[in-house]
Amino acid sequence: MKLLIKNGRIIDPTQNIDLKGDLLIENGKIVGFDKNIEINDAIKIIEAKGLWVLPGLVDIHVHLRDPGEEWKEDIESGTKAALYGGVLRLACMPNTNPPNDSPEVTSYIVKKSKEKGYVKVYPIACITKGQKGEEITEFGRLKEAGAVGVSDDGKWVQNSEIMKRALFYAKHFDLAVISHCEDQNLSQGGQINEGIYSAKLGLKGKPPSAEVIAVIRDLILAKEAQKSVHLAHLSTKEVIPFLKWAKDEGIPFTAETCPHYFTLTEKEVDNYNTLAKVNPPLRTEEDVQAIKEALKEGLIDIISTDHAPHSSLEKEIEFELASPGMIGLQLLLPLSLNLVRDGYLTPLQLAKYLITNPSKVIRIEPPCFKKEAPAEIIIIDPEEDYILTENFIKSKSKNTPFLNKKLKGRVKKVILNDNIITLD
C-alpha cells in the first residue's frame, strides 16, 4: 500500500528538517518527503494542511504499574494512553511489585508488551535489589533479558559507593543510568514544596536542597566514572547553576524535566488538592520560569512525563496518606507545545527534546523519516482546543490536576507501519 501525506508541516529532528510538504510511505516504510510529490499509482492520501507531521514521541519515564498494581494501570492501558498521546515508544520504570530487579520480571514486561502493547516498551531495571540501595543487581543478565537502563526511580541511591560502582558497571554493559534526584534524609516525610504553602497548610515540606544535593553528588560521580548519568524530573531553579558547571567541566550527563514542572506551581495544592501531589513537588513561579529558561538554553534537553497513575483509592484520602504522582502520557504534547507558543523553543527543538534526545539516553535509534525507516508517524493539530474529560483519558487512572481543563494541541492520526489509526 502506498500512502501519501499531503501539505503537512514535516518535522524530523534526526535530519534537522522543518518544511511544508508531502511524505510518502509504501508498505509501512518511509519512501521520502519533498515539497510536492506527484504520484499516479493506486494510493491513499491524507490531507494534512495546517497539521504537523512528526516521528512518534519517545517518553523515557513512564510508570506502567505492571506487574503488581494493575488496578492503577497495566501494559495494555498504559500503552493505549501513550498511543493517544503520540508516544510511540516508552521506557517503563522498575518500581513495580515485585520490582524489576531480575531477568524474570524484565522478560515478563518484554513478553507482555509484545502481546498487549499498542506501542514499543523498553524496560528500565533496578540499580539495586529490591530498590533497597544495598546490593547492585545483575546488570548483564538484565540487559540480556531486554533492559535498556537501570534506575531505582522513586528512591535515590543514597550510598555513594554503590552508586559509583553502578556507574562503572553500567558503563561496561552500556546501560543508561537514571537517577531519582532526592536526598531522602532531607525530604523524609515531606508532602509538598517547603515554603509558603507548606506553612499555610501545616504540611511538612520538601526543600529544594534535597534535589540539589542529589544532583551534585551524581554529577561528581559521573565525572569520576566518566559515565553519563541521567538526572530525572528536575524541578527547582537551585539546580541550574550546577548544570551549567557540569557543562563547563565536560561532565557526561543528561537532564530531564516534566510538563508539570514548567506549567504548574505549588498553588495547585491549595485546599489540599491531592491531584497536585507529586514527587518532586510542584514549586514556585520562579522555579517554573527557571526550568523554562533551562530548556531554552539546552541545560535541560529532555521532556518526559513521569506518568504515574493512581486510582481514586490512593488520591481521594487525607493529603498525608495520598500517593504522589499524576498521569501525563496524553498531556505531554499539549503542555509541551506551550513552550513553542511562548517562544522558548522552536518546533524543531521541541521535537529533539521529545524524540531524539530521549532516544540517545536509552541507546535506541529514534523514529525518523529516513528512507526505508519503519513508519512511526503522528499527525497533530497544534491549535485544536478541547477539554480533558475522563472519557478522553485512556489510562485506567484519571489522577491529573488538568482534569476538565482546556488544552490546546491534539494527536489526530497515528501511522504505525501500514496501520492508519484515527484518534477520535
C-alpha positions as CSV (number, residue, x, y, z in Angstrom):
1,M,0.0,0.0,0.0
2,K,1.2,3.5,-0.8
3,L,0.2,6.3,1.5
4,L,0.8,10.0,0.8
5,I,0.5,12.6,3.5
6,K,-0.1,16.0,1.7
7,N,0.7,19.6,2.6
8,G,1.8,19.0,6.2
9,R,4.5,20.7,8.2
10,I,7.0,17.9,8.2
11,I,9.4,18.0,11.2
12,D,12.1,15.4,11.6
13,P,14.7,16.3,14.3
14,T,17.0,13.4,13.2
15,Q,17.6,15.3,9.9
16,N,17.0,18.9,11.1
17,I,14.0,19.1,8.8
18,D,11.2,21.5,9.2
19,L,9.3,22.2,6.0
20,K,5.9,22.2,4.4
21,G,5.4,19.3,2.0
22,D,4.5,15.7,1.4
23,L,5.6,12.4,2.9
24,L,5.3,9.1,1.0
25,I,5.0,5.7,2.7
26,E,4.9,2.4,1.0
27,N,4.3,-1.0,2.7
28,G,4.8,0.5,6.1
29,K,8.2,2.1,5.3
30,I,9.3,5.7,4.5
31,V,9.9,6.3,0.8
32,G,10.8,10.0,1.2
33,F,9.5,13.5,1.5
34,D,9.5,16.6,-0.6
35,K,7.7,20.0,-1.1
36,N,5.4,18.3,-3.6
37,I,5.2,14.7,-4.5
38,E,3.2,13.7,-7.6
39,I,2.4,10.1,-8.0
40,N,-0.1,8.2,-10.2
41,D,-0.1,4.7,-8.6
42,A,-3.1,3.5,-6.5
43,I,-2.7,5.4,-3.3
44,K,-4.3,6.6,-0.2
45,I,-4.0,10.3,0.5
46,I,-4.2,12.1,3.9
47,E,-4.6,15.8,3.7
48,A,-2.5,17.4,6.4
49,K,-2.9,21.1,5.6
50,G,-2.4,23.1,8.9
51,L,-1.2,20.0,10.7
52,W,2.2,18.9,11.9
53,V,3.7,15.5,10.8
54,L,6.3,14.1,13.2
55,P,8.0,10.8,14.0
56,G,6.5,9.2,17.1
57,L,7.4,10.7,20.5
58,V,9.7,8.9,22.9
59,D,9.0,9.0,26.7
60,I,11.7,7.5,28.8
61,H,10.0,8.0,32.2
62,V,6.7,6.1,32.5
63,H,5.2,4.0,35.3
64,L,3.0,1.2,33.9
65,R,2.4,-0.4,37.3
66,D,2.7,-3.9,35.7
67,P,3.4,-6.3,37.4
68,G,1.6,-6.0,40.7
69,E,-0.6,-2.9,40.6
70,E,-2.7,-3.5,37.6
71,W,-5.7,-1.8,39.1
72,K,-3.9,1.5,38.6
73,E,-2.5,0.8,35.1
74,D,-1.2,-2.1,33.1
75,I,0.8,-2.5,29.9
76,E,-2.2,-2.6,27.7
77,S,-4.0,0.5,29.1
78,G,-0.7,2.5,29.6
79,T,0.4,1.9,26.0
80,K,-3.0,2.8,24.7
81,A,-2.8,6.1,26.6
82,A,0.7,6.5,25.0
83,L,-0.7,5.9,21.6
84,Y,-3.4,8.6,22.0
85,G,-0.7,11.0,23.3
86,G,1.6,10.4,20.3
87,V,4.1,8.5,22.3
88,L,5.1,5.5,20.1
89,R,8.0,4.3,22.3
90,L,8.3,4.4,26.0
91,A,10.6,3.2,28.8
92,C,8.9,1.9,31.9
93,M,10.3,2.4,35.4
94,P,11.1,-0.6,37.7
95,N,9.3,0.3,40.9
96,T,6.6,-2.4,40.3
97,N,5.6,-5.1,42.6
98,P,7.7,-7.2,42.5
99,P,10.3,-4.6,41.4
100,N,12.1,-5.2,38.1
101,D,15.3,-6.4,39.7
102,S,15.5,-9.8,38.0
103,P,15.7,-11.1,34.4
104,E,12.4,-12.9,35.0
105,V,10.5,-9.6,35.6
106,T,12.2,-7.9,32.7
107,S,11.3,-10.8,30.4
108,Y,7.7,-10.7,31.6
109,I,7.5,-7.0,30.7
110,V,9.0,-7.6,27.3
111,K,6.7,-10.5,26.5
112,K,3.5,-8.8,27.7
113,S,4.3,-5.6,25.9
114,K,4.7,-7.6,22.6
115,E,1.4,-9.4,23.2
116,K,-0.7,-6.5,24.6
117,G,1.1,-3.3,23.9
118,Y,-0.1,-0.6,21.5
119,V,3.4,0.9,21.3
120,K,7.0,-0.3,21.9
121,V,8.0,-0.7,25.5
122,Y,11.6,-0.7,26.8
123,P,12.1,-1.9,30.4
124,I,14.3,0.0,32.9
125,A,15.6,-2.3,35.6
126,C,16.6,-1.6,39.2
127,I,20.0,-0.4,40.2
128,T,19.8,-2.3,43.5
129,K,18.0,-5.4,44.5
130,G,14.5,-4.6,45.8
131,Q,15.4,-0.9,45.4
132,K,16.9,-1.1,48.9
133,G,20.1,0.7,47.9
134,E,22.3,-2.1,49.3
135,E,23.3,-4.6,46.6
136,I,23.6,-4.0,42.9
137,T,21.5,-6.1,40.5
138,E,22.9,-8.3,37.8
139,F,23.2,-5.7,35.0
140,G,24.5,-8.1,32.4
141,R,21.6,-10.6,32.8
142,L,19.1,-7.8,32.9
143,K,20.4,-6.4,29.7
144,E,20.2,-9.8,28.0
145,A,16.5,-10.0,29.1
146,G,15.8,-6.7,27.5
147,A,16.6,-3.9,29.9
148,V,17.9,-0.7,28.3
149,G,18.8,1.1,31.5
150,V,18.9,1.0,35.3
151,S,17.2,3.2,38.0
152,D,15.9,3.0,41.5
153,D,13.3,5.5,40.5
154,G,11.1,6.6,43.4
155,K,14.3,6.3,45.5
156,W,17.7,7.8,45.3
157,V,20.7,5.5,45.7
158,Q,21.8,7.1,49.0
159,N,25.1,5.1,49.3
160,S,27.6,6.9,47.2
161,E,29.9,3.9,46.9
162,I,27.1,1.8,45.5
163,M,26.1,4.5,43.0
164,K,29.7,4.9,41.9
165,R,30.0,1.1,41.3
166,A,26.7,1.2,39.4
167,L,28.0,3.8,37.1
168,F,31.1,1.8,36.3
169,Y,29.1,-1.4,35.8
170,A,26.6,0.3,33.6
171,K,29.4,1.8,31.6
172,H,30.7,-1.7,31.0
173,F,27.3,-3.0,29.9
174,D,26.4,0.2,28.0
175,L,23.2,0.8,30.0
176,A,21.6,4.1,30.8
177,V,21.7,5.2,34.5
178,I,18.7,7.2,35.6
179,S,18.8,8.9,38.9
180,H,15.8,9.9,41.1
181,C,17.5,13.0,42.5
182,E,16.2,13.3,46.1
183,D,18.2,13.1,49.3
184,Q,15.7,11.3,51.5
185,N,17.5,12.4,54.6
186,L,16.3,15.9,53.8
187,S,12.9,15.1,52.2
188,Q,11.7,12.4,54.6
189,G,8.0,12.9,55.5
190,G,7.7,15.8,53.1
191,Q,4.4,16.3,51.3
192,I,4.8,19.5,49.2
193,N,7.4,22.1,48.4
194,E,8.9,23.7,51.6
195,G,7.6,27.2,51.6
196,I,4.6,29.4,51.9
197,Y,2.0,26.7,51.2
198,S,3.6,24.0,53.4
199,A,3.4,26.6,56.3
200,K,-0.2,27.6,55.3
201,L,-1.5,24.0,55.1
202,G,0.5,22.7,58.0
203,L,2.3,20.1,55.9
204,K,5.9,19.1,56.1
205,G,7.8,20.5,53.2
206,K,10.4,19.0,50.8
207,P,13.2,21.6,50.4
208,P,14.9,22.2,47.1
209,S,18.2,21.3,48.7
210,A,17.1,17.6,48.7
211,E,17.2,17.7,44.9
212,V,20.3,19.9,44.6
213,I,22.5,17.8,46.9
214,A,21.5,14.6,45.0
215,V,22.3,16.2,41.6
216,I,25.7,17.5,42.8
217,R,26.7,14.1,44.2
218,D,25.6,12.3,41.0
219,L,27.4,14.7,38.7
220,I,30.6,14.3,40.7
221,L,30.4,10.5,40.5
222,A,29.6,10.7,36.8
223,K,32.8,12.8,36.3
224,E,34.8,10.2,38.2
225,A,33.4,7.2,36.3
226,Q,33.3,9.1,33.0
227,K,29.8,7.6,32.6
228,S,26.8,9.7,31.8
229,V,24.1,10.0,34.4
230,H,20.5,10.9,33.5
231,L,19.0,13.3,36.0
232,A,15.3,12.7,36.2
233,H,12.4,15.1,36.7
234,L,14.3,18.2,37.7
235,S,12.0,20.8,39.4
236,T,13.9,23.6,41.0
237,K,15.8,26.7,40.0
238,E,18.5,25.8,42.5
239,V,19.9,23.0,40.3
240,I,20.5,25.2,37.3
241,P,23.9,26.7,38.3
242,F,25.2,23.2,38.9
243,L,24.1,22.0,35.4
244,K,26.0,25.0,34.0
245,W,29.0,24.0,36.0
246,A,28.8,20.4,34.8
247,K,28.6,21.5,31.2
248,D,31.7,23.7,31.6
249,E,33.5,20.8,33.3
250,G,32.6,18.4,30.5
251,I,30.9,16.0,32.9
252,P,28.7,13.5,31.0
253,F,25.1,13.9,31.9
254,T,21.6,14.4,30.5
255,A,18.8,16.2,32.3
256,E,15.0,15.9,32.1
257,T,12.0,17.8,33.3
258,C,8.3,17.1,33.1
259,P,5.5,19.3,31.7
260,H,4.0,19.9,35.2
261,Y,7.3,21.5,36.3
262,F,7.1,24.1,33.6
263,T,3.3,24.6,33.8
264,L,2.1,24.4,37.4
265,T,3.2,25.9,40.7
266,E,2.7,24.9,44.3
267,K,-0.5,27.0,44.3
268,E,-2.2,23.9,42.9
269,V,-2.0,22.1,46.3
270,D,-4.1,24.7,48.0
271,N,-7.2,23.3,49.7
272,Y,-5.3,20.0,50.0
273,N,-5.7,19.1,46.3
274,T,-4.2,15.6,46.2
275,L,-4.2,15.6,42.4
276,A,-1.4,18.1,42.6
277,K,0.7,16.0,45.0
278,V,3.7,14.8,43.1
279,N,7.4,13.9,43.7
280,P,9.4,16.0,43.5
281,P,6.8,18.6,44.4
282,L,5.4,21.4,42.4
283,R,7.4,24.5,43.3
284,T,7.3,28.3,42.9
285,E,6.6,30.6,39.9
286,E,10.4,31.4,40.0
287,D,11.2,27.7,39.7
288,V,8.8,27.3,36.8
289,Q,10.4,30.2,35.0
290,A,13.9,28.9,35.7
291,I,13.0,25.5,34.3
292,K,11.7,27.1,31.1
293,E,14.9,29.1,30.7
294,A,17.0,26.0,31.3
295,L,15.0,24.3,28.5
296,K,15.6,27.3,26.2
297,E,19.4,27.2,27.0
298,G,19.6,23.4,26.5
299,L,20.8,22.8,30.0
300,I,17.7,20.6,30.3
301,D,17.1,19.0,26.9
302,I,14.7,16.1,27.5
303,I,11.0,16.3,28.4
304,S,9.4,13.2,29.8
305,T,6.1,12.6,31.6
306,D,6.8,10.7,34.8
307,H,3.4,9.2,34.1
308,A,2.3,8.0,37.5
309,P,-1.2,6.5,37.6
310,H,-3.0,6.1,40.9
311,S,-6.6,5.1,41.5
312,S,-9.1,7.1,43.5
313,L,-8.2,4.8,46.4
314,E,-4.8,6.4,46.6
315,K,-5.9,10.0,45.9
316,E,-9.3,10.6,47.5
317,I,-7.9,10.4,51.0
318,E,-6.1,12.6,53.5
319,F,-3.3,14.6,51.9
320,E,-0.6,13.0,54.1
321,L,-1.7,9.5,53.0
322,A,-2.3,10.2,49.3
323,S,0.2,8.7,46.9
324,P,2.3,11.3,44.9
325,G,2.1,11.4,41.1
326,M,0.0,12.3,38.2
327,I,-0.7,10.8,34.8
328,G,0.9,12.5,31.8
329,L,1.1,10.5,28.6
330,Q,-1.8,12.3,26.9
331,L,-0.7,15.7,28.3
332,L,2.9,15.6,27.1
333,L,2.2,17.1,23.7
334,P,-0.3,19.8,24.5
335,L,1.6,21.1,27.5
336,S,5.0,21.0,25.8
337,L,3.6,22.9,22.8
338,N,3.2,25.9,25.2
339,L,7.0,26.2,25.1
340,V,6.7,26.9,21.4
341,R,3.8,29.2,21.7
342,D,5.6,31.2,24.4
343,G,8.9,31.4,22.4
344,Y,11.1,29.2,24.5
345,L,11.6,26.5,21.8
346,T,11.2,26.2,18.1
347,P,9.1,23.3,16.9
348,L,12.2,21.5,15.7
349,Q,13.9,22.0,19.1
350,L,10.8,20.6,20.9
351,A,10.9,17.6,18.6
352,K,14.5,17.0,19.6
353,Y,13.6,17.1,23.3
354,L,10.7,14.7,22.7
355,I,12.2,12.3,20.2
356,T,16.0,12.2,19.5
357,N,17.4,13.3,22.9
358,P,15.4,10.7,25.0
359,S,16.3,8.0,22.4
360,K,20.0,8.7,22.9
361,V,19.7,8.2,26.7
362,I,18.3,4.6,26.3
363,R,20.5,3.9,23.3
364,I,17.9,3.3,20.6
365,E,17.6,4.6,17.1
366,P,14.8,7.2,17.2
367,P,11.8,7.2,15.0
368,C,12.6,9.2,11.8
369,F,11.7,9.9,8.2
370,K,14.8,8.5,6.7
371,K,14.3,6.3,3.6
372,E,13.4,2.7,4.5
373,A,12.7,3.5,8.2
374,P,9.6,1.9,9.5
375,A,6.6,4.3,9.6
376,E,6.1,5.6,13.1
377,I,4.3,8.8,12.4
378,I,2.0,11.1,14.3
379,I,-0.1,13.8,12.7
380,I,-1.1,16.6,15.1
381,D,-3.2,19.7,15.2
382,P,-1.2,22.1,17.3
383,E,-4.2,24.5,17.5
384,E,-7.1,22.3,18.4
385,D,-8.8,23.3,21.7
386,Y,-10.6,20.6,23.8
387,I,-11.5,19.7,27.3
388,L,-9.6,16.9,29.1
389,T,-12.5,14.8,30.2
390,E,-12.4,11.4,31.9
391,N,-13.7,9.8,28.7
392,F,-10.8,11.3,26.8
393,I,-8.2,9.7,29.2
394,K,-7.3,6.2,28.1
395,S,-5.3,5.4,31.3
396,K,-7.1,3.3,34.0
397,S,-6.4,6.1,36.4
398,K,-7.6,9.7,36.0
399,N,-5.3,11.4,38.5
400,T,-4.4,14.8,37.0
401,P,-5.0,18.4,38.1
402,F,-5.7,19.1,34.4
403,L,-9.0,17.1,34.5
404,N,-11.8,19.2,33.0
405,K,-9.4,21.9,31.9
406,K,-8.9,23.2,28.4
407,L,-5.9,22.0,26.4
408,K,-4.5,23.0,23.0
409,G,-2.8,20.6,20.7
410,R,-4.0,17.1,19.9
411,V,-2.9,14.0,18.0
412,K,-5.3,13.3,15.1
413,K,-3.8,10.3,13.4
414,V,-1.0,7.7,14.0
415,I,0.6,5.7,11.3
416,L,2.3,2.6,12.6
417,N,3.9,0.5,9.8
418,D,0.9,0.0,7.4
419,N,-1.8,0.8,10.0
420,I,-3.6,4.1,9.9
421,I,-5.2,4.9,13.3
422,T,-7.6,7.8,13.6
423,L,-7.9,9.1,17.1
424,D,-11.4,10.4,17.9
